[in-house]
Amino acid sequence: MPSYATVYRNRAADEFSVQPLGLHVDGYIIEAGKPTRIAASRFDDLIVPAVEAALGSFKIQSEPSDARLLSDEEYDRFRKDNDSVTVLRTDKGRYEVVPSKRVSGGYRSLEAKRVSLSRKASARELVKALKTAFEQCGE
């Protein structure tokens, strides 16, 4: 089963959050667990282990566990303050890094900007792909 995680960049706070995700029994992706926060100054050192941990925790769940539950107003503020990049690890171990654009009601994947990395990709390659994806979020 492929696994997913979302990495958010809070532009105002100059920090990143890696949000673990899960697969609801009804077939849709849900937030599952508390995000790992990373200061922008530590991005290169800490982002890959945090993403790997989030991908490793992906599983089928009946309900979100400790997920961020935001009011509509809080979510609107969150969406305005944060860029979003999805990381997928396929069944064969490949990485897919997909930037998203903020749209009314949430985010939309920018599939044309998807980057695929081999399962043997180095941490440096994944860091570079994530940085590039965040640069593309506003386009």
ABEGO torsion letter per residue (X at the ends): XBBBBBBBBBAAAGBBBBBBBBBBAAGBBBBBEBBBBBBAAAAAAAAAAAAAAAAAABBBBABBBGBBBBBAAAAAAAAAABBBBBBBBBAAGBBBBBBBBBBBGEBBBBAAABBBBBAABBAAAAAAAAAAAAAAAAX
